[in-house]
Amino acid sequence: MSDFLKAKNVDLQKHKILVLDFGSQYTQLIARKLREIGIYCEIYSHDVTKQEFEVFAPKGVILSGGPDSATAENGLDIPEFLFTSEVPLLGICYGMQAMAKQLGGEVIKSSQKEFGFAEVEIHAESKLLDSILDSDKNERSLEVWMSHGDRVISVPSGFKAIGSSKNSSIAMMANEEKNLFGLQFHPEVHHTKQGKAILERFVKAICACETLWNPTNIVDDLVRSVREQVAGQKVLLGLSGGVDSSVVAALLAKSIGDQLICVFVNNGLLRLDEVEQVRKMVTTGFGSGASFEFRIVDAEKVFLDRLAGVHDPEKKRKLIGNTFIEVFEKEAKGLLGIQFLAQGTIYPDVIESAAGKGGKAHVIKSHHNVGGLPTNMSFKLIEPLRQLFKDEVRELGRQLGLPPTIIDRHPFPGPGLAVRVLGEVKEQFLSVLRKADKIFIDELHNYGLYEKVSQAFVVFLPVKSVGVVGDSRRYDYVVSLRAVETVDFMTATWARLPYEFLDLVSRRILNEIEEVSRVTFDISSKPPSTIEWE
Ligand code: XMP
């Protein structure tokens, strides 16, 4: 646990929910929905220990879905102590099936999968549904989204069946007295019409949580915690200009003003005018008017010299990561007496890097902005966004006065343009790429398309193609436009940008950049392709 977590003010998290992860792809979605409702929650692994549970002290527990079968010998179990903890439980999909099985009900494998939209007929009263169905309209059904094979065919003693769908005779069950509930459908997904209201009912009415988790409270709480933890010491922050590190900078500027030192490494792999943009953002004190030390480390030459002659994408990435650490470490050594190093780690990083309590079931993320700083640096870590989802980080940034140009910026990879110049990185290629990228991004803004796509950029292809300008032959480079739509960047589809728009961008690039003879548009989705080309 980071020092920051230990020092945090607990008031905002007095009323919290524990989400137990049984491996569902929607576990994070459950947590995000609860945060949206205004309730703090954390995701722990399905095999949480009694001690961990007691230390966390939630007011309710939600059991996620998962790929296992409750009918299998080795299916994951709900920890038994939860059933006697007197804390309300809500099992979703696998969570409901495991609950039914462990408490003496019956679950069977179903030959027919139920997937997608379904209607759940409500046959009995349940306090989980109070005020959810419109009694004036005599509403007796829910519009839900299902994704399951197994199904519960008899409920444990003390439970009653509340609703059924075409393929699930028991799509909802409850032991009202003990506050144990099961839903075969997924209330966390957008397609379940009354889903958010059901979750809200569970956490607010049944678990008696107050909605304390909101952006204003979060800013106040974080500012107080940072001040408490840092006291009069100095904090070093590696600022990349991306959303996460900018929000950390704004938060620290507001909390500790001139005790903050921001270091921005110009690795020569940045976009056009990026250094100036970051400088401008910093000089306004990130909207807070606070003054603090800002250092730009000019390391273009070091990076580009080392990249010379290197063609392999993985070698390029490693080399850039290592060089970054070296440059940053050298800079930090010159700044004596600094106690804290701040990082823009956010909650999905914590979950995905298996550092979180729920981490066991997750894949380790291979992308890192600051690629593991050496452990022998004698800093204490401060990670104020460690408990926040990306949308919460953005909201926090807005609260802190950061401009939309920063908040709504598309992600930019740690290795920068080096993964967008295929093969060997050369200054000439970078320069062409910067110009083409600026045209594409500017036009996306002009046409109101920038916010509609999740990420967009240009890729430089070091191959030459023949063209014709006036009466002369042209033999120059090729660039590709890339734009994707995605929610989590794990999967993505190529964005269907209008032909007229693509035509305009292509003409501008071909007319304005003489080293380019051909513009292509990447129509590959992820998987099987990746978003970046290298
Ligand atoms: P891929 O290419 O793997 O990219 O589909 C998924 C998302 O991650 C970004 N990306 C990185 N971000 N360091 C980062 O901070 C990296 O090394 C890195 N590589 C890819 C990519 O831009 C996309 O948003």
Residues whose N, C-alpha, C, O or C-beta is under 5 A from the ligand:
A	BS01	XMP	H367 H368 N369 P411 F412 P413 G414 P415 F489 T530 I531 E532
